[in-house]
Amino acid sequence: MTDGSSQLVQTLVENDLVDDLYLHVYPVAFGSGKRLFPATGIDRRFTLTKATPYPTGVVGLHYTRAA
C-alpha cells in the first residue's frame, strides 16, 4: 500500500511487481492534477474490475492484472 507516491507506484508497475491496483480518483476543481500513468492511459497489463462512485465525487477503481 502506498499513499501519495506516484513515483513508487510507477516503478513497481514498470518492474512487474503489482497484481492489483486500488485507486481513489478525486475530482479536481482547478489545474490538471498529477498523473499516475502516462496520458495514453493505464498499463495494458491491467483490467478494470470494479468502479465505485461515492457521494463526495470520489471514484474508487480496482484494477487486476490481465490474464
CHARMM-style PDB file with segment names, atoms N, HN, CA, C and O in Angstrom:
ATOM      1  N   MET     1       0.843  -1.165   0.000  1.00  0.00      PROA
ATOM      2  CA  MET     1       0.000   0.000   0.000  1.00  0.00      PROA
ATOM      3  C   MET     1       0.892   1.233   0.000  1.00  0.00      PROA
ATOM      4  O   MET     1       1.834   1.338   0.785  1.00  0.00      PROA
ATOM      5  N   THR     2       0.584   2.143  -0.875  1.00  0.00      PROA
ATOM      6  HN  THR     2      -0.181   2.058  -1.513  1.00  0.00      PROA
ATOM      7  CA  THR     2       1.297   3.419  -0.884  1.00  0.00      PROA
ATOM      8  C   THR     2       0.278   4.534  -0.753  1.00  0.00      PROA
ATOM      9  O   THR     2      -0.890   4.369  -1.106  1.00  0.00      PROA
ATOM     10  N   ASP     3       0.721   5.646  -0.253  1.00  0.00      PROA
ATOM     11  HN  ASP     3       1.670   5.779   0.034  1.00  0.00      PROA
ATOM     12  CA  ASP     3      -0.160   6.796  -0.088  1.00  0.00      PROA
ATOM     13  C   ASP     3       0.521   8.026  -0.665  1.00  0.00      PROA
ATOM     14  O   ASP     3       1.381   8.633  -0.027  1.00  0.00      PROA
ATOM     15  N   GLY     4       0.127   8.383  -1.875  1.00  0.00      PROA
ATOM     16  HN  GLY     4      -0.572   7.889  -2.394  1.00  0.00      PROA
ATOM     17  CA  GLY     4       0.618   9.602  -2.482  1.00  0.00      PROA
ATOM     18  C   GLY     4       1.969   9.511  -3.158  1.00  0.00      PROA
ATOM     19  O   GLY     4       2.537  10.550  -3.496  1.00  0.00      PROA
ATOM     20  N   SER     5       2.512   8.327  -3.374  1.00  0.00      PROA
ATOM     21  HN  SER     5       2.051   7.484  -3.100  1.00  0.00      PROA
ATOM     22  CA  SER     5       3.824   8.207  -4.011  1.00  0.00      PROA
ATOM     23  C   SER     5       3.669   7.654  -5.425  1.00  0.00      PROA
ATOM     24  O   SER     5       3.824   6.454  -5.649  1.00  0.00      PROA
ATOM     25  N   SER     6       3.367   8.527  -6.364  1.00  0.00      PROA
ATOM     26  HN  SER     6       3.241   9.502  -6.181  1.00  0.00      PROA
ATOM     27  CA  SER     6       3.161   8.066  -7.737  1.00  0.00      PROA
ATOM     28  C   SER     6       4.452   7.515  -8.337  1.00  0.00      PROA
ATOM     29  O   SER     6       4.403   6.594  -9.152  1.00  0.00      PROA
ATOM     30  N   GLN     7       5.596   8.057  -7.953  1.00  0.00      PROA
ATOM     31  HN  GLN     7       5.636   8.805  -7.291  1.00  0.00      PROA
ATOM     32  CA  GLN     7       6.867   7.553  -8.496  1.00  0.00      PROA
ATOM     33  C   GLN     7       7.113   6.122  -8.054  1.00  0.00      PROA
ATOM     34  O   GLN     7       7.575   5.301  -8.847  1.00  0.00      PROA
ATOM     35  N   LEU     8       6.808   5.807  -6.789  1.00  0.00      PROA
ATOM     36  HN  LEU     8       6.433   6.474  -6.145  1.00  0.00      PROA
ATOM     37  CA  LEU     8       6.987   4.436  -6.303  1.00  0.00      PROA
ATOM     38  C   LEU     8       6.056   3.487  -7.048  1.00  0.00      PROA
ATOM     39  O   LEU     8       6.480   2.411  -7.470  1.00  0.00      PROA
ATOM     40  N   VAL     9       4.800   3.870  -7.215  1.00  0.00      PROA
ATOM     41  HN  VAL     9       4.455   4.745  -6.872  1.00  0.00      PROA
ATOM     42  CA  VAL     9       3.838   3.018  -7.931  1.00  0.00      PROA
ATOM     43  C   VAL     9       4.300   2.793  -9.363  1.00  0.00      PROA
ATOM     44  O   VAL     9       4.245   1.664  -9.852  1.00  0.00      PROA
ATOM     45  N   GLN    10       4.751   3.834 -10.043  1.00  0.00      PROA
ATOM     46  HN  GLN    10       4.796   4.750  -9.646  1.00  0.00      PROA
ATOM     47  CA  GLN    10       5.241   3.699 -11.418  1.00  0.00      PROA
ATOM     48  C   GLN    10       6.407   2.726 -11.482  1.00  0.00      PROA
ATOM     49  O   GLN    10       6.472   1.898 -12.391  1.00  0.00      PROA
ATOM     50  N   THR    11       7.325   2.813 -10.533  1.00  0.00      PROA
ATOM     51  HN  THR    11       7.272   3.485  -9.795  1.00  0.00      PROA
ATOM     52  CA  THR    11       8.478   1.916 -10.501  1.00  0.00      PROA
ATOM     53  C   THR    11       8.042   0.473 -10.269  1.00  0.00      PROA
ATOM     54  O   THR    11       8.551  -0.437 -10.923  1.00  0.00      PROA
ATOM     55  N   LEU    12       7.112   0.256  -9.352  1.00  0.00      PROA
ATOM     56  HN  LEU    12       6.698   0.996  -8.821  1.00  0.00      PROA
ATOM     57  CA  LEU    12       6.630  -1.098  -9.078  1.00  0.00      PROA
ATOM     58  C   LEU    12       5.941  -1.698 -10.301  1.00  0.00      PROA
ATOM     59  O   LEU    12       6.159  -2.866 -10.624  1.00  0.00      PROA
ATOM     60  N   VAL    13       5.109  -0.904 -10.987  1.00  0.00      PROA
ATOM     61  HN  VAL    13       4.932   0.045 -10.725  1.00  0.00      PROA
ATOM     62  CA  VAL    13       4.419  -1.390 -12.183  1.00  0.00      PROA
ATOM     63  C   VAL    13       5.419  -1.685 -13.293  1.00  0.00      PROA
ATOM     64  O   VAL    13       5.322  -2.717 -13.958  1.00  0.00      PROA
ATOM     65  N   GLU    14       6.383  -0.784 -13.498  1.00  0.00      PROA
ATOM     66  HN  GLU    14       6.462   0.054 -12.957  1.00  0.00      PROA
ATOM     67  CA  GLU    14       7.389  -0.975 -14.550  1.00  0.00      PROA
ATOM     68  C   GLU    14       8.200  -2.247 -14.333  1.00  0.00      PROA
ATOM     69  O   GLU    14       8.649  -2.872 -15.295  1.00  0.00      PROA
ATOM     70  N   ASN    15       8.390  -2.634 -13.069  1.00  0.00      PROA
ATOM     71  HN  ASN    15       8.026  -2.126 -12.288  1.00  0.00      PROA
ATOM     72  CA  ASN    15       9.177  -3.830 -12.751  1.00  0.00      PROA
ATOM     73  C   ASN    15       8.309  -5.058 -12.527  1.00  0.00      PROA
ATOM     74  O   ASN    15       8.771  -6.056 -11.975  1.00  0.00      PROA
ATOM     75  N   ASP    16       7.044  -4.987 -12.956  1.00  0.00      PROA
ATOM     76  HN  ASP    16       6.669  -4.176 -13.404  1.00  0.00      PROA
ATOM     77  CA  ASP    16       6.119  -6.124 -12.912  1.00  0.00      PROA
ATOM     78  C   ASP    16       5.933  -6.682 -11.505  1.00  0.00      PROA
ATOM     79  O   ASP    16       5.920  -7.898 -11.313  1.00  0.00      PROA
ATOM     80  N   LEU    17       5.789  -5.790 -10.516  1.00  0.00      PROA
ATOM     81  HN  LEU    17       5.800  -4.802 -10.671  1.00  0.00      PROA
ATOM     82  CA  LEU    17       5.661  -6.199  -9.115  1.00  0.00      PROA
ATOM     83  C   LEU    17       4.271  -5.916  -8.541  1.00  0.00      PROA
ATOM     84  O   LEU    17       4.084  -5.952  -7.324  1.00  0.00      PROA
ATOM     85  N   VAL    18       3.297  -5.635  -9.412  1.00  0.00      PROA
ATOM     86  HN  VAL    18       3.449  -5.606 -10.399  1.00  0.00      PROA
ATOM     87  CA  VAL    18       1.957  -5.286  -8.940  1.00  0.00      PROA
ATOM     88  C   VAL    18       0.932  -6.238  -9.548  1.00  0.00      PROA
ATOM     89  O   VAL    18       0.923  -6.469 -10.757  1.00  0.00      PROA
ATOM     90  N   ASP    19       0.065  -6.791  -8.689  1.00  0.00      PROA
ATOM     91  HN  ASP    19       0.073  -6.603  -7.707  1.00  0.00      PROA
ATOM     92  CA  ASP    19      -1.016  -7.659  -9.159  1.00  0.00      PROA
ATOM     93  C   ASP    19      -2.365  -6.950  -9.160  1.00  0.00      PROA
ATOM     94  O   ASP    19      -3.200  -7.206 -10.027  1.00  0.00      PROA
ATOM     95  N   ASP    20      -2.579  -6.068  -8.202  1.00  0.00      PROA
ATOM     96  HN  ASP    20      -1.900  -5.860  -7.497  1.00  0.00      PROA
ATOM     97  CA  ASP    20      -3.838  -5.329  -8.074  1.00  0.00      PROA
ATOM     98  C   ASP    20      -3.544  -3.859  -7.816  1.00  0.00      PROA
ATOM     99  O   ASP    20      -2.570  -3.514  -7.148  1.00  0.00      PROA
ATOM    100  N   LEU    21      -4.395  -3.005  -8.353  1.00  0.00      PROA
ATOM    101  HN  LEU    21      -5.187  -3.286  -8.896  1.00  0.00      PROA
ATOM    102  CA  LEU    21      -4.328  -1.572  -8.077  1.00  0.00      PROA
ATOM    103  C   LEU    21      -5.683  -1.129  -7.549  1.00  0.00      PROA
ATOM    104  O   LEU    21      -6.710  -1.363  -8.186  1.00  0.00      PROA
ATOM    105  N   TYR    22      -5.686  -0.501  -6.408  1.00  0.00      PROA
ATOM    106  HN  TYR    22      -4.852  -0.311  -5.891  1.00  0.00      PROA
ATOM    107  CA  TYR    22      -6.884   0.120  -5.854  1.00  0.00      PROA
ATOM    108  C   TYR    22      -6.616   1.617  -5.838  1.00  0.00      PROA
ATOM    109  O   TYR    22      -5.775   2.095  -5.077  1.00  0.00      PROA
ATOM    110  N   LEU    23      -7.324   2.348  -6.670  1.00  0.00      PROA
ATOM    111  HN  LEU    23      -8.007   1.960  -7.289  1.00  0.00      PROA
ATOM    112  CA  LEU    23      -7.093   3.784  -6.796  1.00  0.00      PROA
ATOM    113  C   LEU    23      -8.338   4.554  -6.390  1.00  0.00      PROA
ATOM    114  O   LEU    23      -9.459   4.116  -6.647  1.00  0.00      PROA
ATOM    115  N   HSD    24      -8.137   5.693  -5.759  1.00  0.00      PROA
ATOM    116  HN  HSD    24      -7.226   6.048  -5.551  1.00  0.00      PROA
ATOM    117  CA  HSD    24      -9.223   6.619  -5.468  1.00  0.00      PROA
ATOM    118  C   HSD    24      -8.950   7.885  -6.264  1.00  0.00      PROA
ATOM    119  O   HSD    24      -7.931   8.548  -6.070  1.00  0.00      PROA
ATOM    120  N   VAL    25      -9.868   8.209  -7.155  1.00  0.00      PROA
ATOM    121  HN  VAL    25     -10.696   7.671  -7.312  1.00  0.00      PROA
ATOM    122  CA  VAL    25      -9.716   9.375  -8.011  1.00  0.00      PROA
ATOM    123  C   VAL    25     -10.582  10.496  -7.445  1.00  0.00      PROA
ATOM    124  O   VAL    25     -11.798  10.364  -7.304  1.00  0.00      PROA
ATOM    125  N   TYR    26      -9.913  11.603  -7.127  1.00  0.00      PROA
ATOM    126  HN  TYR    26      -8.926  11.710  -7.241  1.00  0.00      PROA
ATOM    127  CA  TYR    26     -10.597  12.760  -6.556  1.00  0.00      PROA
ATOM    128  C   TYR    26     -10.829  13.799  -7.648  1.00  0.00      PROA
ATOM    129  O   TYR    26      -9.934  14.057  -8.453  1.00  0.00      PROA
ATOM    130  N   PRO    27     -12.017  14.398  -7.686  1.00  0.00      PROA
ATOM    131  CA  PRO    27     -12.265  15.432  -8.691  1.00  0.00      PROA
ATOM    132  C   PRO    27     -11.387  16.649  -8.413  1.00  0.00      PROA
ATOM    133  O   PRO    27     -11.147  16.998  -7.257  1.00  0.00      PROA
ATOM    134  N   VAL    28     -10.916  17.284  -9.463  1.00  0.00      PROA
ATOM    135  HN  VAL    28     -11.112  17.001 -10.402  1.00  0.00      PROA
ATOM    136  CA  VAL    28     -10.051  18.452  -9.332  1.00  0.00      PROA
ATOM    137  C   VAL    28     -10.836  19.670  -9.820  1.00  0.00      PROA
ATOM    138  O   VAL    28     -11.378  19.676 -10.925  1.00  0.00      PROA
ATOM    139  N   ALA    29     -10.884  20.690  -8.978  1.00  0.00      PROA
ATOM    140  HN  ALA    29     -10.443  20.685  -8.080  1.00  0.00      PROA
ATOM    141  CA  ALA    29     -11.632  21.887  -9.326  1.00  0.00      PROA
ATOM    142  C   ALA    29     -10.802  22.871 -10.154  1.00  0.00      PROA
ATOM    143  O   ALA    29     -11.363  23.726 -10.838  1.00  0.00      PROA
ATOM    144  N   PHE    30      -9.481  22.758 -10.098  1.00  0.00      PROA
ATOM    145  HN  PHE    30      -9.025  22.064  -9.541  1.00  0.00      PROA
ATOM    146  CA  PHE    30      -8.613  23.653 -10.857  1.00  0.00      PROA
ATOM    147  C   PHE    30      -7.321  22.927 -11.210  1.00  0.00      PROA
ATOM    148  O   PHE    30      -6.910  22.003 -10.507  1.00  0.00      PROA
ATOM    149  N   GLY    31      -6.694  23.339 -12.278  1.00  0.00      PROA
ATOM    150  HN  GLY    31      -7.028  24.089 -12.848  1.00  0.00      PROA
ATOM    151  CA  GLY    31      -5.453  22.681 -12.687  1.00  0.00      PROA
ATOM    152  C   GLY    31      -5.727  21.324 -13.307  1.00  0.00      PROA
ATOM    153  O   GLY    31      -6.875  20.940 -13.531  1.00  0.00      PROA
ATOM    154  N   SER    32      -4.654  20.612 -13.579  1.00  0.00      PROA
ATOM    155  HN  SER    32      -3.722  20.923 -13.397  1.00  0.00      PROA
ATOM    156  CA  SER    32      -4.815  19.317 -14.230  1.00  0.00      PROA
ATOM    157  C   SER    32      -4.506  18.148 -13.310  1.00  0.00      PROA
ATOM    158  O   SER    32      -4.754  17.000 -13.679  1.00  0.00      PROA
ATOM    159  N   GLY    33      -3.980  18.403 -12.144  1.00  0.00      PROA
ATOM    160  HN  GLY    33      -3.779  19.335 -11.844  1.00  0.00      PROA
ATOM    161  CA  GLY    33      -3.663  17.320 -11.230  1.00  0.00      PROA
ATOM    162  C   GLY    33      -2.391  16.598 -11.637  1.00  0.00      PROA
ATOM    163  O   GLY    33      -1.769  16.935 -12.644  1.00  0.00      PROA
ATOM    164  N   LYS    34      -2.013  15.618 -10.859  1.00  0.00      PROA
ATOM    165  HN  LYS    34      -2.518  15.345 -10.040  1.00  0.00      PROA
ATOM    166  CA  LYS    34      -0.795  14.858 -11.105  1.00  0.00      PROA
ATOM    167  C   LYS    34      -1.173  13.515 -11.707  1.00  0.00      PROA
ATOM    168  O   LYS    34      -2.084  12.850 -11.215  1.00  0.00      PROA
ATOM    169  N   ARG    35      -0.488  13.112 -12.760  1.00  0.00      PROA
ATOM    170  HN  ARG    35       0.252  13.653 -13.160  1.00  0.00      PROA
ATOM    171  CA  ARG    35      -0.782  11.844 -13.426  1.00  0.00      PROA
ATOM    172  C   ARG    35      -0.020  10.694 -12.768  1.00  0.00      PROA
ATOM    173  O   ARG    35       1.164  10.810 -12.449  1.00  0.00      PROA
ATOM    174  N   LEU    36      -0.727   9.591 -12.578  1.00  0.00      PROA
ATOM    175  HN  LEU    36      -1.688   9.498 -12.837  1.00  0.00      PROA
ATOM    176  CA  LEU    36      -0.084   8.379 -12.089  1.00  0.00      PROA
ATOM    177  C   LEU    36       0.473   7.586 -13.262  1.00  0.00      PROA
ATOM    178  O   LEU    36       1.521   6.951 -13.152  1.00  0.00      PROA
ATOM    179  N   PHE    37      -0.236   7.628 -14.389  1.00  0.00      PROA
ATOM    180  HN  PHE    37      -1.088   8.144 -14.479  1.00  0.00      PROA
ATOM    181  CA  PHE    37       0.161   6.914 -15.586  1.00  0.00      PROA
ATOM    182  C   PHE    37       0.253   7.889 -16.749  1.00  0.00      PROA
ATOM    183  O   PHE    37      -0.289   8.991 -16.666  1.00  0.00      PROA
ATOM    184  N   PRO    38       0.918   7.514 -17.821  1.00  0.00      PROA
ATOM    185  CA  PRO    38       1.020   8.404 -18.986  1.00  0.00      PROA
ATOM    186  C   PRO    38      -0.350   8.776 -19.538  1.00  0.00      PROA
ATOM    187  O   PRO    38      -1.347   8.123 -19.231  1.00  0.00      PROA
ATOM    188  N   ALA    39      -0.395   9.820 -20.348  1.00  0.00      PROA
ATOM    189  HN  ALA    39       0.416  10.350 -20.597  1.00  0.00      PROA
ATOM    190  CA  ALA    39      -1.649  10.303 -20.916  1.00  0.00      PROA
ATOM    191  C   ALA    39      -2.357   9.242 -21.756  1.00  0.00      PROA
ATOM    192  O   ALA    39      -3.561   9.347 -21.990  1.00  0.00      PROA
ATOM    193  N   THR    40      -1.630   8.228 -22.209  1.00  0.00      PROA
ATOM    194  HN  THR    40      -0.652   8.143 -22.018  1.00  0.00      PROA
ATOM    195  CA  THR    40      -2.231   7.170 -23.021  1.00  0.00      PROA
ATOM    196  C   THR    40      -3.075   6.215 -22.185  1.00  0.00      PROA
ATOM    197  O   THR    40      -3.757   5.358 -22.747  1.00  0.00      PROA
ATOM    198  N   GLY    41      -3.050   6.337 -20.865  1.00  0.00      PROA
ATOM    199  HN  GLY    41      -2.496   7.033 -20.409  1.00  0.00      PROA
ATOM    200  CA  GLY    41      -3.895   5.501 -20.021  1.00  0.00      PROA
ATOM    201  C   GLY    41      -3.114   4.493 -19.205  1.00  0.00      PROA
ATOM    202  O   GLY    41      -1.883   4.460 -19.229  1.00  0.00      PROA
ATOM    203  N   ILE    42      -3.853   3.681 -18.488  1.00  0.00      PROA
ATOM    204  HN  ILE    42      -4.853   3.708 -18.469  1.00  0.00      PROA
ATOM    205  CA  ILE    42      -3.241   2.689 -17.601  1.00  0.00      PROA
ATOM    206  C   ILE    42      -2.569   1.595 -18.423  1.00  0.00      PROA
ATOM    207  O   ILE    42      -2.977   1.297 -19.545  1.00  0.00      PROA
ATOM    208  N   ASP    43      -1.566   1.025 -17.858  1.00  0.00      PROA
ATOM    209  HN  ASP    43      -1.234   1.267 -16.946  1.00  0.00      PROA
ATOM    210  CA  ASP    43      -0.817  -0.049 -18.498  1.00  0.00      PROA
ATOM    211  C   ASP    43      -1.772  -1.152 -18.947  1.00  0.00      PROA
ATOM    212  O   ASP    43      -2.693  -1.511 -18.214  1.00  0.00      PROA
ATOM    213  N   ARG    44      -1.560  -1.683 -20.127  1.00  0.00      PROA
ATOM    214  HN  ARG    44      -0.812  -1.391 -20.723  1.00  0.00      PROA
ATOM    215  CA  ARG    44      -2.474  -2.706 -20.676  1.00  0.00      PROA
ATOM    216  C   ARG    44      -2.404  -4.036 -19.955  1.00  0.00      PROA
ATOM    217  O   ARG    44      -3.192  -4.936 -20.247  1.00  0.00      PROA
ATOM    218  N   ARG    45      -1.480  -4.181 -19.021  1.00  0.00      PROA
ATOM    219  HN  ARG    45      -0.840  -3.450 -18.784  1.00  0.00      PROA
ATOM    220  CA  ARG    45      -1.411  -5.415 -18.245  1.00  0.00      PROA
ATOM    221  C   ARG    45      -2.515  -5.481 -17.197  1.00  0.00      PROA
ATOM    222  O   ARG    45      -2.656  -6.496 -16.516  1.00  0.00      PROA
ATOM    223  N   PHE    46      -3.302  -4.412 -17.059  1.00  0.00      PROA
ATOM    224  HN  PHE    46      -3.188  -3.587 -17.612  1.00  0.00      PROA
ATOM    225  CA  PHE    46      -4.342  -4.352 -16.040  1.00  0.00      PROA
ATOM    226  C   PHE    46      -5.715  -4.154 -16.664  1.00  0.00      PROA
ATOM    227  O   PHE    46      -5.866  -3.514 -17.704  1.00  0.00      PROA
ATOM    228  N   THR    47      -6.724  -4.731 -15.984  1.00  0.00      PROA
ATOM    229  HN  THR    47      -6.601  -5.251 -15.139  1.00  0.00      PROA
ATOM    230  CA  THR    47      -8.104  -4.627 -16.428  1.00  0.00      PROA
ATOM    231  C   THR    47      -8.937  -4.045 -15.295  1.00  0.00      PROA
ATOM    232  O   THR    47      -8.810  -4.470 -14.146  1.00  0.00      PROA
ATOM    233  N   LEU    48      -9.785  -3.077 -15.611  1.00  0.00      PROA
ATOM    234  HN  LEU    48      -9.888  -2.731 -16.544  1.00  0.00      PROA
ATOM    235  CA  LEU    48     -10.677  -2.514 -14.602  1.00  0.00      PROA
ATOM    236  C   LEU    48     -11.712  -3.565 -14.227  1.00  0.00      PROA
ATOM    237  O   LEU    48     -12.445  -4.050 -15.088  1.00  0.00      PROA
ATOM    238  N   THR    49     -11.777  -3.923 -12.939  1.00  0.00      PROA
ATOM    239  HN  THR    49     -11.181  -3.530 -12.239  1.00  0.00      PROA
ATOM    240  CA  THR    49     -12.726  -4.939 -12.489  1.00  0.00      PROA
ATOM    241  C   THR    49     -13.875  -4.356 -11.685  1.00  0.00      PROA
ATOM    242  O   THR    49     -14.934  -4.973 -11.574  1.00  0.00      PROA
ATOM    243  N   LYS    50     -13.667  -3.151 -11.115  1.00  0.00      PROA
ATOM    244  HN  LYS    50     -12.807  -2.650 -11.206  1.00  0.00      PROA
ATOM    245  CA  LYS    50     -14.749  -2.558 -10.326  1.00  0.00      PROA
ATOM    246  C   LYS    50     -14.538  -1.049 -10.246  1.00  0.00      PROA
ATOM    247  O   LYS    50     -13.413  -0.573 -10.089  1.00  0.00      PROA
ATOM    248  N   ALA    51     -15.627  -0.312 -10.354  1.00  0.00      PROA
ATOM    249  HN  ALA    51     -16.540  -0.699 -10.481  1.00  0.00      PROA
ATOM    250  CA  ALA    51     -15.616   1.141 -10.177  1.00  0.00      PROA
ATOM    251  C   ALA    51     -16.731   1.495  -9.198  1.00  0.00      PROA
ATOM    252  O   ALA    51     -17.890   1.139  -9.413  1.00  0.00      PROA
ATOM    253  N   THR    52     -16.377   2.196  -8.125  1.00  0.00      PROA
ATOM    254  HN  THR    52     -15.436   2.485  -7.951  1.00  0.00      PROA
ATOM    255  CA  THR    52     -17.346   2.553  -7.105  1.00  0.00      PROA
ATOM    256  C   THR    52     -17.395   4.069  -6.936  1.00  0.00      PROA
ATOM    257  O   THR    52     -16.449   4.659  -6.413  1.00  0.00      PROA
ATOM    258  N   PRO    53     -18.486   4.711  -7.372  1.00  0.00      PROA
ATOM    259  CA  PRO    53     -18.619   6.158  -7.158  1.00  0.00      PROA
ATOM    260  C   PRO    53     -19.120   6.427  -5.733  1.00  0.00      PROA
ATOM    261  O   PRO    53     -19.968   5.700  -5.217  1.00  0.00      PROA
ATOM    262  N   TYR    54     -18.589   7.471  -5.113  1.00  0.00      PROA
ATOM    263  HN  TYR    54     -17.899   8.062  -5.532  1.00  0.00      PROA
ATOM    264  CA  TYR    54     -19.010   7.861  -3.772  1.00  0.00      PROA
ATOM    265  C   TYR    54     -19.723   9.210  -3.840  1.00  0.00      PROA
ATOM    266  O   TYR    54     -19.478   9.982  -4.767  1.00  0.00      PROA
ATOM    267  N   PRO    55     -20.598   9.509  -2.881  1.00  0.00      PROA
ATOM    268  CA  PRO    55     -21.361  10.760  -2.909  1.00  0.00      PROA
ATOM    269  C   PRO    55     -20.477  12.015  -2.953  1.00  0.00      PROA
ATOM    270  O   PRO    55     -20.931  13.063  -3.413  1.00  0.00      PROA
ATOM    271  N   THR    56     -19.258  11.931  -2.495  1.00  0.00      PROA
ATOM    272  HN  THR    56     -18.890  11.080  -2.121  1.00  0.00      PROA
ATOM    273  CA  THR    56     -18.360  13.088  -2.471  1.00  0.00      PROA
ATOM    274  C   THR    56     -17.782  13.413  -3.847  1.00  0.00      PROA
ATOM    275  O   THR    56     -17.147  14.453  -4.023  1.00  0.00      PROA
ATOM    276  N   GLY    57     -18.000  12.527  -4.826  1.00  0.00      PROA
ATOM    277  HN  GLY    57     -18.517  11.682  -4.683  1.00  0.00      PROA
ATOM    278  CA  GLY    57     -17.431  12.718  -6.152  1.00  0.00      PROA
ATOM    279  C   GLY    57     -16.202  11.861  -6.385  1.00  0.00      PROA
ATOM    280  O   GLY    57     -15.742  11.732  -7.520  1.00  0.00      PROA
ATOM    281  N   VAL    58     -15.663  11.273  -5.325  1.00  0.00      PROA
ATOM    282  HN  VAL    58     -16.036  11.378  -4.403  1.00  0.00      PROA
ATOM    283  CA  VAL    58     -14.519  10.369  -5.446  1.00  0.00      PROA
ATOM    284  C   VAL    58     -14.983   9.086  -6.111  1.00  0.00      PROA
ATOM    285  O   VAL    58     -16.100   8.623  -5.881  1.00  0.00      PROA
ATOM    286  N   VAL    59     -14.116   8.516  -6.937  1.00  0.00      PROA
ATOM    287  HN  VAL    59     -13.209   8.892  -7.124  1.00  0.00      PROA
ATOM    288  CA  VAL    59     -14.422   7.229  -7.575  1.00  0.00      PROA
ATOM    289  C   VAL    59     -13.340   6.237  -7.177  1.00  0.00      PROA
ATOM    290  O   VAL    59     -12.152   6.499  -7.368  1.00  0.00      PROA
ATOM    291  N   GLY    60     -13.747   5.098  -6.621  1.00  0.00      PROA
ATOM    292  HN  GLY    60     -14.712   4.886  -6.466  1.00  0.00      PROA
ATOM    293  CA  GLY    60     -12.821   4.025  -6.278  1.00  0.00      PROA
ATOM    294  C   GLY    60     -12.696   3.077  -7.461  1.00  0.00      PROA
ATOM    295  O   GLY    60     -13.700   2.591  -7.983  1.00  0.00      PROA
ATOM    296  N   LEU    61     -11.462   2.815  -7.883  1.00  0.00      PROA
ATOM    297  HN  LEU    61     -10.647   3.210  -7.459  1.00  0.00      PROA
ATOM    298  CA  LEU    61     -11.217   1.933  -9.018  1.00  0.00      PROA
ATOM    299  C   LEU    61     -10.376   0.747  -8.582  1.00  0.00      PROA
ATOM    300  O   LEU    61      -9.395   0.907  -7.857  1.00  0.00      PROA
ATOM    301  N   HSD    62     -10.758  -0.443  -9.023  1.00  0.00      PROA
ATOM    302  HN  HSD    62     -11.555  -0.573  -9.613  1.00  0.00      PROA
ATOM    303  CA  HSD    62      -9.977  -1.648  -8.743  1.00  0.00      PROA
ATOM    304  C   HSD    62      -9.550  -2.268 -10.065  1.00  0.00      PROA
ATOM    305  O   HSD    62     -10.380  -2.687 -10.872  1.00  0.00      PROA
ATOM    306  N   TYR    63      -8.256  -2.317 -10.266  1.00  0.00      PROA
ATOM    307  HN  TYR    63      -7.582  -1.977  -9.610  1.00  0.00      PROA
ATOM    308  CA  TYR    63      -7.685  -2.938 -11.460  1.00  0.00      PROA
ATOM    309  C   TYR    63      -6.973  -4.215 -11.053  1.00  0.00      PROA
ATOM    310  O   TYR    63      -6.306  -4.257 -10.019  1.00  0.00      PROA
ATOM    311  N   THR    64      -7.114  -5.262 -11.868  1.00  0.00      PROA
ATOM    312  HN  THR    64      -7.656  -5.228 -12.708  1.00  0.00      PROA
ATOM    313  CA  THR    64      -6.383  -6.503 -11.630  1.00  0.00      PROA
ATOM    314  C   THR    64      -5.510  -6.804 -12.839  1.00  0.00      PROA
ATOM    315  O   THR    64      -5.751  -6.322 -13.946  1.00  0.00      PROA
ATOM    316  N   ARG    65      -4.504  -7.606 -12.595  1.00  0.00      PROA
ATOM    317  HN  ARG    65      -4.309  -7.998 -11.696  1.00  0.00      PROA
ATOM    318  CA  ARG    65      -3.598  -7.996 -13.675  1.00  0.00      PROA
ATOM    319  C   ARG    65      -4.395  -8.760 -14.737  1.00  0.00      PROA
ATOM    320  O   ARG    65      -5.144  -9.684 -14.421  1.00  0.00      PROA
ATOM    321  N   ALA    66      -4.223  -8.367 -15.980  1.00  0.00      PROA
ATOM    322  HN  ALA    66      -3.614  -7.616 -16.237  1.00  0.00      PROA
ATOM    323  CA  ALA    66      -4.912  -9.037 -17.080  1.00  0.00      PROA
ATOM    324  C   ALA    66      -4.348 -10.435 -17.276  1.00  0.00      PROA
ATOM    325  O   ALA    66      -3.159 -10.673 -17.063  1.00  0.00      PROA
ATOM    326  N   ALA    67      -5.210 -11.352 -17.681  1.00  0.00      PROA
ATOM    327  HN  ALA    67      -6.176 -11.159 -17.853  1.00  0.00      PROA
ATOM    328  CA  ALA    67      -4.769 -12.745 -17.887  1.00  0.00      PROA
ATOM    329  C   ALA    67      -3.955 -12.906 -19.144  1.00  0.00      PROA
ATOM    330  OT1 ALA    67      -3.513 -14.011 -19.456  1.00  0.00      PROA
TER     331      ALA     67
END
